[in-house]
Amino acid sequence: KGDEEGIHVYNFDTSTGTLTPQSSVSGVENPSFLDISPDRRYLYAIGESSEVNGVPGGAVAAFAIDQQSGALTHINIQSAVGTGPCHISVDSTGCHVFVANYGGGSVAILPINEDGSLGEASDFVQHEGSSVDASRQQEPHAHSIWVTPNNKHAFAPDLGLDKIKTYAIDHDSGKLSEQTSGEVDPGQGPRHLDFHPDGRRAYVINEMGNTVTVFDYDAEAGTLAAIQTISTLPEGYSEVSHTADIHVHPNGKFLYGSNRGHDSIAIYAIDPDNGQLAT
């Protein structure tokens, strides 16, 4: 609940890999995904609540980070506008946060004030449509939202649509303008995304299909063109499993994707010429 401590701070020892509890903070109900401002002074969390200040929908909360201890102090909370928020991203200038609402199938953008607090949403976009799986894709389910490295666009993988919804960002007005979507094969259910450090590829992990789709990425146009889809599971595995997160190694040579059910990490080598993956 909002008055219970739901976000916990740990000290991480990089030499041993151990975590030591340091502090906890309340201020948002059912917090899940987090992100930190580029200057490391503020943390932002989505809360899977049913209402905020009497308004139906999930929450977005702001916290100040103590630079010595890492302890969090709650600043304020705003509505995510949509229901069931599941992911949050801060743009590279620290001026806006972007929220994906899985339950409502929508995305929102909120301004960050000079003191790190959040303003009310400056824009909201409701996704529309469906895809081929009658049990999970009868309606949109925005599963995450990612600001591109050049800060010009936002990509929102929508599990219910089998699309990577694409938006141009107007940072002055805090508005989103829909562009041509990237697409995965029907029934794949895109979830999370990461960019290659060379700025020419993007990788999407598909929750339902247990695959990764490789895209050629045009940074200026903000477009995605699929060039490969590869499984995250060993050949012959037939039990239930769903993917979750994806990360490109900072050196650009490897990619990692997680499997829930098979309970494993899929590891790929990235071809330096075309960005495609090999196990």
PyRosetta script that sets phi, psi and omega in degrees:
from pyrosetta import init, pose_from_sequence

init()
pose = pose_from_sequence("KGDEEGIHVYNFDTSTGTLTPQSSVSGVENPSFLDISPDRRYLYAIGESSEVNGVPGGAVAAFAIDQQSGALTHINIQSAVGTGPCHISVDSTGCHVFVANYGGGSVAILPINEDGSLGEASDFVQHEGSSVDASRQQEPHAHSIWVTPNNKHAFAPDLGLDKIKTYAIDHDSGKLSEQTSGEVDPGQGPRHLDFHPDGRRAYVINEMGNTVTVFDYDAEAGTLAAIQTISTLPEGYSEVSHTADIHVHPNGKFLYGSNRGHDSIAIYAIDPDNGQLAT")
pose.set_psi(1, 167.0)
pose.set_omega(1, -176.0)
pose.set_phi(2, -64.2)
pose.set_psi(2, -26.7)
pose.set_omega(2, -179.8)
pose.set_phi(3, -93.9)
pose.set_psi(3, 4.8)
pose.set_omega(3, 177.1)
pose.set_phi(4, -105.3)
pose.set_psi(4, 153.7)
pose.set_omega(4, -178.6)
pose.set_phi(5, -74.4)
pose.set_psi(5, 113.8)
pose.set_omega(5, -174.5)
pose.set_phi(6, -118.1)
pose.set_psi(6, -15.6)
pose.set_omega(6, 177.3)
pose.set_phi(7, -115.1)
pose.set_psi(7, 127.9)
pose.set_omega(7, -173.4)
pose.set_phi(8, -118.2)
pose.set_psi(8, 138.7)
pose.set_omega(8, -179.1)
pose.set_phi(9, -105.7)
pose.set_psi(9, 131.8)
pose.set_omega(9, 179.3)
pose.set_phi(10, -124.2)
pose.set_psi(10, 150.4)
pose.set_omega(10, 169.1)
pose.set_phi(11, -90.1)
pose.set_psi(11, 130.9)
pose.set_omega(11, -178.3)
pose.set_phi(12, -109.6)
pose.set_psi(12, 120.6)
pose.set_omega(12, 177.6)
pose.set_phi(13, -91.0)
pose.set_psi(13, 108.4)
pose.set_omega(13, -175.2)
pose.set_phi(14, -70.1)
pose.set_psi(14, -20.3)
pose.set_omega(14, -179.1)
pose.set_phi(15, -81.2)
pose.set_psi(15, -30.2)
pose.set_omega(15, -177.8)
pose.set_phi(16, -112.0)
pose.set_psi(16, -17.6)
pose.set_omega(16, -177.3)
pose.set_phi(17, 78.3)
pose.set_psi(17, 13.2)
pose.set_omega(17, -178.2)
pose.set_phi(18, -90.8)
pose.set_psi(18, 150.9)
pose.set_omega(18, 177.3)
pose.set_phi(19, -113.7)
pose.set_psi(19, 134.6)
pose.set_omega(19, 178.9)
pose.set_phi(20, -123.4)
pose.set_psi(20, 122.5)
pose.set_omega(20, -179.8)
pose.set_phi(21, -59.3)
pose.set_psi(21, 137.5)
pose.set_omega(21, 180.0)
pose.set_phi(22, -118.4)
pose.set_psi(22, -48.9)
pose.set_omega(22, -176.6)
pose.set_phi(23, -163.0)
pose.set_psi(23, 170.0)
pose.set_omega(23, 177.4)
pose.set_phi(24, -141.1)
pose.set_psi(24, 162.4)
pose.set_omega(24, -178.9)
pose.set_phi(25, -147.6)
pose.set_psi(25, 148.8)
pose.set_omega(25, 173.4)
pose.set_phi(26, -104.3)
pose.set_psi(26, -172.5)
pose.set_omega(26, 175.5)
pose.set_phi(27, 125.0)
pose.set_psi(27, -8.8)
pose.set_omega(27, 176.8)
pose.set_phi(28, -149.2)
pose.set_psi(28, 136.7)
pose.set_omega(28, -178.8)
pose.set_phi(29, -81.2)
pose.set_psi(29, 133.2)
pose.set_omega(29, 176.6)
pose.set_phi(30, 49.3)
pose.set_psi(30, 56.7)
pose.set_omega(30, 178.7)
pose.set_phi(31, -67.4)
pose.set_psi(31, 148.1)
pose.set_omega(31, 176.3)
pose.set_phi(32, -135.6)
pose.set_psi(32, -88.4)
pose.set_omega(32, -174.4)
pose.set_phi(33, -77.8)
pose.set_psi(33, 144.0)
pose.set_omega(33, -177.3)
pose.set_phi(34, -127.6)
pose.set_psi(34, 157.2)
pose.set_omega(34, 167.1)
pose.set_phi(35, -149.5)
pose.set_psi(35, 160.0)
pose.set_omega(35, -175.5)
pose.set_phi(36, -121.5)
pose.set_psi(36, 143.1)
pose.set_omega(36, 179.9)
pose.set_phi(37, -64.3)
pose.set_psi(37, 154.5)
pose.set_omega(37, -178.5)
pose.set_phi(38, -58.3)
pose.set_psi(38, -29.9)
pose.set_omega(38, 178.8)
pose.set_phi(39, -85.9)
pose.set_psi(39, 2.9)
pose.set_omega(39, 176.7)
pose.set_phi(40, 65.5)
pose.set_psi(40, 16.9)
pose.set_omega(40, -177.7)
pose.set_phi(41, -93.1)
pose.set_psi(41, -19.5)
pose.set_omega(41, -174.4)
pose.set_phi(42, -135.2)
pose.set_psi(42, 146.5)
pose.set_omega(42, 174.4)
pose.set_phi(43, -118.3)
pose.set_psi(43, 141.5)
pose.set_omega(43, 179.8)
pose.set_phi(44, -124.4)
pose.set_psi(44, 136.5)
pose.set_omega(44, -175.5)
pose.set_phi(45, -132.9)
pose.set_psi(45, 143.2)
pose.set_omega(45, 170.4)
pose.set_phi(46, -93.9)
pose.set_psi(46, 149.1)
pose.set_omega(46, 179.7)
pose.set_phi(47, -123.3)
pose.set_psi(47, 128.0)
pose.set_omega(47, -177.7)
pose.set_phi(48, -86.6)
pose.set_psi(48, 66.4)
pose.set_omega(48, -179.7)
pose.set_phi(49, -100.1)
pose.set_psi(49, 169.7)
pose.set_omega(49, 179.9)
pose.set_phi(50, -92.2)
pose.set_psi(50, -21.2)
pose.set_omega(50, 178.0)
pose.set_phi(51, -158.2)
pose.set_psi(51, 158.2)
pose.set_omega(51, 176.6)
pose.set_phi(52, -133.8)
pose.set_psi(52, 119.4)
pose.set_omega(52, -179.9)
pose.set_phi(53, 52.8)
pose.set_psi(53, 39.2)
pose.set_omega(53, 178.5)
pose.set_phi(54, 83.7)
pose.set_psi(54, -2.6)
pose.set_omega(54, -180.0)
pose.set_phi(55, -99.5)
pose.set_psi(55, 124.9)
pose.set_omega(55, 179.8)
pose.set_phi(56, -59.6)
pose.set_psi(56, 141.4)
pose.set_omega(56, 178.1)
pose.set_phi(57, 128.4)
pose.set_psi(57, 175.5)
pose.set_omega(57, -179.1)
pose.set_phi(58, -80.2)
pose.set_psi(58, -177.2)
pose.set_omega(58, -173.0)
pose.set_phi(59, -124.5)
pose.set_psi(59, 157.3)
pose.set_omega(59, 170.2)
pose.set_phi(60, -131.7)
pose.set_psi(60, 125.1)
pose.set_omega(60, -174.7)
pose.set_phi(61, -120.8)
pose.set_psi(61, 149.4)
pose.set_omega(61, 178.7)
pose.set_phi(62, -114.9)
pose.set_psi(62, 141.3)
pose.set_omega(62, 178.5)
pose.set_phi(63, -136.2)
pose.set_psi(63, 142.7)
pose.set_omega(63, 171.6)
pose.set_phi(64, -87.6)
pose.set_psi(64, 142.8)
pose.set_omega(64, -179.5)
pose.set_phi(65, -105.5)
pose.set_psi(65, 120.8)
pose.set_omega(65, 174.3)
pose.set_phi(66, -66.6)
pose.set_psi(66, 123.9)
pose.set_omega(66, -173.0)
pose.set_phi(67, -71.3)
pose.set_psi(67, -16.6)
pose.set_omega(67, 178.6)
pose.set_phi(68, -94.0)
pose.set_psi(68, -50.2)
pose.set_omega(68, -173.4)
pose.set_phi(69, -98.3)
pose.set_psi(69, -17.7)
pose.set_omega(69, -174.5)
pose.set_phi(70, 80.4)
pose.set_psi(70, 0.0)
pose.set_omega(70, -179.7)
pose.set_phi(71, -63.3)
pose.set_psi(71, 148.0)
pose.set_omega(71, -177.4)
pose.set_phi(72, -104.6)
pose.set_psi(72, 141.3)
pose.set_omega(72, 173.4)
pose.set_phi(73, -122.8)
pose.set_psi(73, 124.1)
pose.set_omega(73, -178.3)
pose.set_phi(74, -65.8)
pose.set_psi(74, 132.1)
pose.set_omega(74, 178.7)
pose.set_phi(75, -102.0)
pose.set_psi(75, -61.6)
pose.set_omega(75, 178.4)
pose.set_phi(76, -162.9)
pose.set_psi(76, 178.2)
pose.set_omega(76, -177.3)
pose.set_phi(77, -141.7)
pose.set_psi(77, 144.0)
pose.set_omega(77, 178.5)
pose.set_phi(78, -134.6)
pose.set_psi(78, 163.8)
pose.set_omega(78, 177.2)
pose.set_phi(79, -75.5)
pose.set_psi(79, 140.8)
pose.set_omega(79, 171.9)
pose.set_phi(80, -80.4)
pose.set_psi(80, -2.3)
pose.set_omega(80, 179.6)
pose.set_phi(81, 73.1)
pose.set_psi(81, -48.5)
pose.set_omega(81, 178.5)
pose.set_phi(82, -94.8)
pose.set_psi(82, 175.2)
pose.set_omega(82, -179.5)
pose.set_phi(83, -96.5)
pose.set_psi(83, 152.8)
pose.set_omega(83, 175.4)
pose.set_phi(84, 61.3)
pose.set_psi(84, 51.6)
pose.set_omega(84, 177.5)
pose.set_phi(85, -61.6)
pose.set_psi(85, 144.3)
pose.set_omega(85, -175.7)
pose.set_phi(86, -134.7)
pose.set_psi(86, -11.4)
pose.set_omega(86, -175.3)
pose.set_phi(87, -155.6)
pose.set_psi(87, 148.6)
pose.set_omega(87, 179.7)
pose.set_phi(88, -142.4)
pose.set_psi(88, 142.9)
pose.set_omega(88, 176.0)
pose.set_phi(89, -135.7)
pose.set_psi(89, 144.8)
pose.set_omega(89, 174.2)
pose.set_phi(90, -106.5)
pose.set_psi(90, 135.3)
pose.set_omega(90, -179.8)
pose.set_phi(91, -72.8)
pose.set_psi(91, 166.6)
pose.set_omega(91, -170.7)
pose.set_phi(92, -70.1)
pose.set_psi(92, -13.9)
pose.set_omega(92, 176.7)
pose.set_phi(93, -94.8)
pose.set_psi(93, -8.9)
pose.set_omega(93, -178.0)
pose.set_phi(94, 72.2)
pose.set_psi(94, 26.2)
pose.set_omega(94, -178.0)
pose.set_phi(95, -100.0)
pose.set_psi(95, -23.0)
pose.set_omega(95, -177.4)
pose.set_phi(96, -142.3)
pose.set_psi(96, 152.3)
pose.set_omega(96, 166.2)
pose.set_phi(97, -113.3)
pose.set_psi(97, 149.9)
pose.set_omega(97, -178.3)
pose.set_phi(98, -122.0)
pose.set_psi(98, 133.6)
pose.set_omega(98, -174.0)
pose.set_phi(99, -125.5)
pose.set_psi(99, 135.3)
pose.set_omega(99, 172.3)
pose.set_phi(100, -105.3)
pose.set_psi(100, 128.8)
pose.set_omega(100, 179.0)
pose.set_phi(101, -106.4)
pose.set_psi(101, 104.8)
pose.set_omega(101, -177.0)
pose.set_phi(102, -66.5)
pose.set_psi(102, -48.9)
pose.set_omega(102, -175.9)
pose.set_phi(103, -61.3)
pose.set_psi(103, -43.3)
pose.set_omega(103, -177.9)
pose.set_phi(104, -89.0)
pose.set_psi(104, -11.4)
pose.set_omega(104, -179.6)
pose.set_phi(105, 65.4)
pose.set_psi(105, 51.5)
pose.set_omega(105, -175.5)
pose.set_phi(106, -147.3)
pose.set_psi(106, 169.3)
pose.set_omega(106, 174.7)
pose.set_phi(107, -132.7)
pose.set_psi(107, 156.4)
pose.set_omega(107, 179.6)
pose.set_phi(108, -144.8)
pose.set_psi(108, 156.0)
pose.set_omega(108, 175.5)
pose.set_phi(109, -125.1)
pose.set_psi(109, 133.5)
pose.set_omega(109, -179.6)
pose.set_phi(110, -125.0)
pose.set_psi(110, 138.7)
pose.set_omega(110, 178.4)
pose.set_phi(111, -77.5)
pose.set_psi(111, 147.5)
pose.set_omega(111, 173.4)
pose.set_phi(112, -102.6)
pose.set_psi(112, 124.4)
pose.set_omega(112, 179.2)
pose.set_phi(113, -79.3)
pose.set_psi(113, 169.5)
pose.set_omega(113, -176.6)
pose.set_phi(114, -60.8)
pose.set_psi(114, -29.3)
pose.set_omega(114, -179.7)
pose.set_phi(115, -88.4)
pose.set_psi(115, 9.2)
pose.set_omega(115, 179.3)
pose.set_phi(116, 87.9)
pose.set_psi(116, -9.9)
pose.set_omega(116, 179.3)
pose.set_phi(117, -72.1)
pose.set_psi(117, 162.8)
pose.set_omega(117, -179.7)
pose.set_phi(118, -101.4)
pose.set_psi(118, 138.1)
pose.set_omega(118, 170.0)
pose.set_phi(119, -88.8)
pose.set_psi(119, 173.8)
pose.set_omega(119, 175.7)
pose.set_phi(120, -66.0)
pose.set_psi(120, 155.7)
pose.set_omega(120, -177.8)
pose.set_phi(121, -54.6)
pose.set_psi(121, 131.0)
pose.set_omega(121, 177.9)
pose.set_phi(122, -90.0)
pose.set_psi(122, -16.0)
pose.set_omega(122, 174.8)
pose.set_phi(123, -158.0)
pose.set_psi(123, 155.3)
pose.set_omega(123, -178.9)
pose.set_phi(124, -147.6)
pose.set_psi(124, 134.2)
pose.set_omega(124, 179.1)
pose.set_phi(125, -127.9)
pose.set_psi(125, 123.5)
pose.set_omega(125, 176.3)
pose.set_phi(126, -90.8)
pose.set_psi(126, 119.8)
pose.set_omega(126, 175.5)
pose.set_phi(127, -73.2)
pose.set_psi(127, 153.6)
pose.set_omega(127, -179.7)
pose.set_phi(128, -133.5)
pose.set_psi(128, 147.2)
pose.set_omega(128, 173.4)
pose.set_phi(129, 120.3)
pose.set_psi(129, -167.0)
pose.set_omega(129, -177.3)
pose.set_phi(130, -160.7)
pose.set_psi(130, -177.7)
pose.set_omega(130, 175.0)
pose.set_phi(131, -143.0)
pose.set_psi(131, -152.9)
pose.set_omega(131, -163.0)
pose.set_phi(132, -88.4)
pose.set_psi(132, -22.8)
pose.set_omega(132, -176.1)
pose.set_phi(133, -86.1)
pose.set_psi(133, 112.4)
pose.set_omega(133, -174.6)
pose.set_phi(134, -67.3)
pose.set_psi(134, -22.6)
pose.set_omega(134, -177.4)
pose.set_phi(135, -85.7)
pose.set_psi(135, -25.8)
pose.set_omega(135, -174.5)
pose.set_phi(136, -130.8)
pose.set_psi(136, -7.1)
pose.set_omega(136, -173.2)
pose.set_phi(137, -127.5)
pose.set_psi(137, 35.6)
pose.set_omega(137, 176.7)
pose.set_phi(138, -79.7)
pose.set_psi(138, -12.4)
pose.set_omega(138, -178.0)
pose.set_phi(139, -154.9)
pose.set_psi(139, 168.0)
pose.set_omega(139, -178.9)
pose.set_phi(140, -70.1)
pose.set_psi(140, 148.3)
pose.set_omega(140, 175.7)
pose.set_phi(141, -143.4)
pose.set_psi(141, 86.3)
pose.set_omega(141, 177.3)
pose.set_phi(142, -63.4)
pose.set_psi(142, 119.0)
pose.set_omega(142, -171.7)
pose.set_phi(143, -101.9)
pose.set_psi(143, -15.9)
pose.set_omega(143, 176.0)
pose.set_phi(144, -169.7)
pose.set_psi(144, 168.5)
pose.set_omega(144, 175.5)
pose.set_phi(145, -147.0)
pose.set_psi(145, 131.4)
pose.set_omega(145, -171.1)
pose.set_phi(146, -129.6)
pose.set_psi(146, 129.0)
pose.set_omega(146, 175.6)
pose.set_phi(147, -83.6)
pose.set_psi(147, 133.4)
pose.set_omega(147, -178.1)
pose.set_phi(148, -66.5)
pose.set_psi(148, 156.6)
pose.set_omega(148, -177.8)
pose.set_phi(149, -57.1)
pose.set_psi(149, -30.3)
pose.set_omega(149, 178.4)
pose.set_phi(150, -86.6)
pose.set_psi(150, 2.1)
pose.set_omega(150, 174.5)
pose.set_phi(151, 68.7)
pose.set_psi(151, 16.9)
pose.set_omega(151, -176.7)
pose.set_phi(152, -96.5)
pose.set_psi(152, -24.3)
pose.set_omega(152, -174.5)
pose.set_phi(153, -135.9)
pose.set_psi(153, 162.4)
pose.set_omega(153, 172.8)
pose.set_phi(154, -126.1)
pose.set_psi(154, 132.3)
pose.set_omega(154, 178.7)
pose.set_phi(155, -110.2)
pose.set_psi(155, 129.0)
pose.set_omega(155, -178.3)
pose.set_phi(156, -124.6)
pose.set_psi(156, 96.8)
pose.set_omega(156, 174.5)
pose.set_phi(157, -61.1)
pose.set_psi(157, 124.3)
pose.set_omega(157, 179.9)
pose.set_phi(158, -112.4)
pose.set_psi(158, 110.1)
pose.set_omega(158, -176.9)
pose.set_phi(159, -61.2)
pose.set_psi(159, -36.4)
pose.set_omega(159, -176.4)
pose.set_phi(160, -75.4)
pose.set_psi(160, -19.1)
pose.set_omega(160, -175.4)
pose.set_phi(161, -108.8)
pose.set_psi(161, -13.1)
pose.set_omega(161, -172.2)
pose.set_phi(162, 59.2)
pose.set_psi(162, 37.6)
pose.set_omega(162, 179.8)
pose.set_phi(163, -133.9)
pose.set_psi(163, 153.9)
pose.set_omega(163, 170.1)
pose.set_phi(164, -103.7)
pose.set_psi(164, 94.5)
pose.set_omega(164, -178.0)
pose.set_phi(165, -65.7)
pose.set_psi(165, 134.2)
pose.set_omega(165, -172.2)
pose.set_phi(166, -121.3)
pose.set_psi(166, 134.3)
pose.set_omega(166, -177.4)
pose.set_phi(167, -132.5)
pose.set_psi(167, 135.3)
pose.set_omega(167, 167.3)
pose.set_phi(168, -81.1)
pose.set_psi(168, 139.3)
pose.set_omega(168, -176.5)
pose.set_phi(169, -103.9)
pose.set_psi(169, 126.0)
pose.set_omega(169, 169.4)
pose.set_phi(170, -98.9)
pose.set_psi(170, 101.8)
pose.set_omega(170, -174.5)
pose.set_phi(171, -71.8)
pose.set_psi(171, -22.5)
pose.set_omega(171, 178.7)
pose.set_phi(172, -72.5)
pose.set_psi(172, -43.4)
pose.set_omega(172, -177.0)
pose.set_phi(173, -96.0)
pose.set_psi(173, -14.7)
pose.set_omega(173, -175.0)
pose.set_phi(174, 69.7)
pose.set_psi(174, 34.2)
pose.set_omega(174, -178.4)
pose.set_phi(175, -112.2)
pose.set_psi(175, 154.1)
pose.set_omega(175, 178.2)
pose.set_phi(176, -114.0)
pose.set_psi(176, 134.4)
pose.set_omega(176, 177.1)
pose.set_phi(177, -118.0)
pose.set_psi(177, 121.2)
pose.set_omega(177, -175.3)
pose.set_phi(178, -67.9)
pose.set_psi(178, 135.9)
pose.set_omega(178, 177.6)
pose.set_phi(179, -116.1)
pose.set_psi(179, -175.0)
pose.set_omega(179, 177.7)
pose.set_phi(180, -66.4)
pose.set_psi(180, 130.6)
pose.set_omega(180, -177.7)
pose.set_phi(181, -79.4)
pose.set_psi(181, 148.8)
pose.set_omega(181, 164.4)
pose.set_phi(182, -80.0)
pose.set_psi(182, 158.1)
pose.set_omega(182, -177.1)
pose.set_phi(183, -135.3)
pose.set_psi(183, 145.9)
pose.set_omega(183, 170.1)
pose.set_phi(184, -110.4)
pose.set_psi(184, 170.3)
pose.set_omega(184, 179.8)
pose.set_phi(185, -62.1)
pose.set_psi(185, 147.6)
pose.set_omega(185, -178.7)
pose.set_phi(186, -55.4)
pose.set_psi(186, 134.2)
pose.set_omega(186, 177.7)
pose.set_phi(187, 86.7)
pose.set_psi(187, 1.6)
pose.set_omega(187, -177.9)
pose.set_phi(188, -76.9)
pose.set_psi(188, -36.3)
pose.set_omega(188, 177.5)
pose.set_phi(189, 68.9)
pose.set_psi(189, 72.8)
pose.set_omega(189, -177.6)
pose.set_phi(190, -64.0)
pose.set_psi(190, 142.7)
pose.set_omega(190, -174.2)
pose.set_phi(191, -123.4)
pose.set_psi(191, -68.2)
pose.set_omega(191, -176.5)
pose.set_phi(192, -123.8)
pose.set_psi(192, 169.4)
pose.set_omega(192, -171.3)
pose.set_phi(193, -146.9)
pose.set_psi(193, 150.8)
pose.set_omega(193, 170.0)
pose.set_phi(194, -146.3)
pose.set_psi(194, 156.6)
pose.set_omega(194, -178.7)
pose.set_phi(195, -105.7)
pose.set_psi(195, 148.1)
pose.set_omega(195, 172.1)
pose.set_phi(196, -77.5)
pose.set_psi(196, 143.4)
pose.set_omega(196, -178.6)
pose.set_phi(197, -63.7)
pose.set_psi(197, -16.5)
pose.set_omega(197, 177.8)
pose.set_phi(198, -77.6)
pose.set_psi(198, -7.0)
pose.set_omega(198, 176.6)
pose.set_phi(199, 76.0)
pose.set_psi(199, 12.2)
pose.set_omega(199, -177.1)
pose.set_phi(200, -115.8)
pose.set_psi(200, -5.9)
pose.set_omega(200, -178.2)
pose.set_phi(201, -136.2)
pose.set_psi(201, 152.4)
pose.set_omega(201, 170.6)
pose.set_phi(202, -133.3)
pose.set_psi(202, 149.0)
pose.set_omega(202, -176.2)
pose.set_phi(203, -127.2)
pose.set_psi(203, 128.8)
pose.set_omega(203, -178.9)
pose.set_phi(204, -118.1)
pose.set_psi(204, 129.9)
pose.set_omega(204, 175.6)
pose.set_phi(205, -96.3)
pose.set_psi(205, 132.3)
pose.set_omega(205, -173.2)
pose.set_phi(206, -104.8)
pose.set_psi(206, 114.7)
pose.set_omega(206, -173.5)
pose.set_phi(207, -63.6)
pose.set_psi(207, -45.5)
pose.set_omega(207, -174.2)
pose.set_phi(208, -79.4)
pose.set_psi(208, -37.4)
pose.set_omega(208, -177.3)
pose.set_phi(209, -85.7)
pose.set_psi(209, -10.4)
pose.set_omega(209, -176.1)
pose.set_phi(210, 54.2)
pose.set_psi(210, 53.9)
pose.set_omega(210, -178.0)
pose.set_phi(211, -141.8)
pose.set_psi(211, 167.3)
pose.set_omega(211, 169.0)
pose.set_phi(212, -120.8)
pose.set_psi(212, 132.6)
pose.set_omega(212, 175.7)
pose.set_phi(213, -107.5)
pose.set_psi(213, 129.6)
pose.set_omega(213, 178.8)
pose.set_phi(214, -95.6)
pose.set_psi(214, 133.6)
pose.set_omega(214, 179.2)
pose.set_phi(215, -121.6)
pose.set_psi(215, 138.7)
pose.set_omega(215, 160.9)
pose.set_phi(216, -73.0)
pose.set_psi(216, 133.3)
pose.set_omega(216, -174.1)
pose.set_phi(217, -120.7)
pose.set_psi(217, 121.6)
pose.set_omega(217, 174.7)
pose.set_phi(218, -96.6)
pose.set_psi(218, 105.6)
pose.set_omega(218, -172.6)
pose.set_phi(219, -65.8)
pose.set_psi(219, -37.7)
pose.set_omega(219, -178.2)
pose.set_phi(220, -72.7)
pose.set_psi(220, -43.5)
pose.set_omega(220, -179.2)
pose.set_phi(221, -80.8)
pose.set_psi(221, -23.1)
pose.set_omega(221, -177.7)
pose.set_phi(222, 73.3)
pose.set_psi(222, 34.6)
pose.set_omega(222, -177.1)
pose.set_phi(223, -110.3)
pose.set_psi(223, 153.5)
pose.set_omega(223, 179.3)
pose.set_phi(224, -125.8)
pose.set_psi(224, 132.1)
pose.set_omega(224, 176.4)
pose.set_phi(225, -127.9)
pose.set_psi(225, 117.0)
pose.set_omega(225, -176.9)
pose.set_phi(226, -68.4)
pose.set_psi(226, 135.1)
pose.set_omega(226, 179.5)
pose.set_phi(227, -125.5)
pose.set_psi(227, -14.1)
pose.set_omega(227, -179.8)
pose.set_phi(228, -162.3)
pose.set_psi(228, 145.2)
pose.set_omega(228, 169.1)
pose.set_phi(229, -132.1)
pose.set_psi(229, 129.0)
pose.set_omega(229, -174.0)
pose.set_phi(230, -134.8)
pose.set_psi(230, 144.8)
pose.set_omega(230, -177.1)
pose.set_phi(231, -71.4)
pose.set_psi(231, 150.2)
pose.set_omega(231, 173.8)
pose.set_phi(232, -96.4)
pose.set_psi(232, -4.8)
pose.set_omega(232, -174.0)
pose.set_phi(233, -111.3)
pose.set_psi(233, 154.1)
pose.set_omega(233, 176.7)
pose.set_phi(234, -64.0)
pose.set_psi(234, 149.2)
pose.set_omega(234, 177.6)
pose.set_phi(235, -60.2)
pose.set_psi(235, 131.3)
pose.set_omega(235, 178.1)
pose.set_phi(236, 94.2)
pose.set_psi(236, -9.2)
pose.set_omega(236, 179.5)
pose.set_phi(237, -73.8)
pose.set_psi(237, 128.8)
pose.set_omega(237, -173.0)
pose.set_phi(238, -126.2)
pose.set_psi(238, 1.6)
pose.set_omega(238, 179.8)
pose.set_phi(239, -81.1)
pose.set_psi(239, 170.2)
pose.set_omega(239, -176.7)
pose.set_phi(240, -70.3)
pose.set_psi(240, 132.4)
pose.set_omega(240, 176.5)
pose.set_phi(241, -155.6)
pose.set_psi(241, 151.4)
pose.set_omega(241, 178.0)
pose.set_phi(242, -140.1)
pose.set_psi(242, 138.5)
pose.set_omega(242, 178.9)
pose.set_phi(243, -75.9)
pose.set_psi(243, 168.8)
pose.set_omega(243, 179.7)
pose.set_phi(244, -136.4)
pose.set_psi(244, -81.6)
pose.set_omega(244, -171.2)
pose.set_phi(245, -111.5)
pose.set_psi(245, 165.2)
pose.set_omega(245, -177.5)
pose.set_phi(246, -146.0)
pose.set_psi(246, 139.7)
pose.set_omega(246, 178.6)
pose.set_phi(247, -145.7)
pose.set_psi(247, 136.3)
pose.set_omega(247, 170.7)
pose.set_phi(248, -92.4)
pose.set_psi(248, 133.6)
pose.set_omega(248, 177.1)
pose.set_phi(249, -61.1)
pose.set_psi(249, 142.7)
pose.set_omega(249, 179.9)
pose.set_phi(250, -55.0)
pose.set_psi(250, -26.3)
pose.set_omega(250, 179.1)
pose.set_phi(251, -81.7)
pose.set_psi(251, -4.1)
pose.set_omega(251, 176.4)
pose.set_phi(252, 75.8)
pose.set_psi(252, 6.5)
pose.set_omega(252, -176.0)
pose.set_phi(253, -95.1)
pose.set_psi(253, -19.4)
pose.set_omega(253, -174.0)
pose.set_phi(254, -137.5)
pose.set_psi(254, 155.9)
pose.set_omega(254, 176.4)
pose.set_phi(255, -133.0)
pose.set_psi(255, 143.7)
pose.set_omega(255, -177.3)
pose.set_phi(256, -127.2)
pose.set_psi(256, 135.2)
pose.set_omega(256, 177.0)
pose.set_phi(257, -136.0)
pose.set_psi(257, 140.9)
pose.set_omega(257, -175.2)
pose.set_phi(258, -100.0)
pose.set_psi(258, 143.9)
pose.set_omega(258, 176.9)
pose.set_phi(259, -115.7)
pose.set_psi(259, 125.8)
pose.set_omega(259, 174.7)
pose.set_phi(260, -102.3)
pose.set_psi(260, 120.1)
pose.set_omega(260, -172.9)
pose.set_phi(261, 120.3)
pose.set_psi(261, -62.6)
pose.set_omega(261, 169.3)
pose.set_phi(262, -72.1)
pose.set_psi(262, -21.9)
pose.set_omega(262, 176.3)
pose.set_phi(263, 54.6)
pose.set_psi(263, 62.7)
pose.set_omega(263, -175.5)
pose.set_phi(264, -150.2)
pose.set_psi(264, 168.9)
pose.set_omega(264, 172.5)
pose.set_phi(265, -113.7)
pose.set_psi(265, 121.1)
pose.set_omega(265, 174.7)
pose.set_phi(266, -83.4)
pose.set_psi(266, 131.8)
pose.set_omega(266, -177.1)
pose.set_phi(267, -121.1)
pose.set_psi(267, 130.6)
pose.set_omega(267, -178.2)
pose.set_phi(268, -126.2)
pose.set_psi(268, 148.3)
pose.set_omega(268, 166.2)
pose.set_phi(269, -90.0)
pose.set_psi(269, 139.0)
pose.set_omega(269, -179.5)
pose.set_phi(270, -101.3)
pose.set_psi(270, 124.6)
pose.set_omega(270, 177.6)
pose.set_phi(271, -66.5)
pose.set_psi(271, 122.5)
pose.set_omega(271, -175.7)
pose.set_phi(272, -68.5)
pose.set_psi(272, -18.2)
pose.set_omega(272, -177.5)
pose.set_phi(273, -87.6)
pose.set_psi(273, -44.9)
pose.set_omega(273, -174.6)
pose.set_phi(274, -119.0)
pose.set_psi(274, -3.5)
pose.set_omega(274, 177.2)
pose.set_phi(275, 79.7)
pose.set_psi(275, -1.3)
pose.set_omega(275, -177.8)
pose.set_phi(276, -74.7)
pose.set_psi(276, 163.5)
pose.set_omega(276, -170.7)
pose.set_phi(277, -107.7)
pose.set_psi(277, 147.3)
pose.set_omega(277, 173.0)
pose.set_phi(278, -140.8)
pose.set_psi(278, 140.8)
pose.set_omega(278, 179.2)
pose.set_phi(279, -86.5)
pose.dump_pdb("model.pdb")
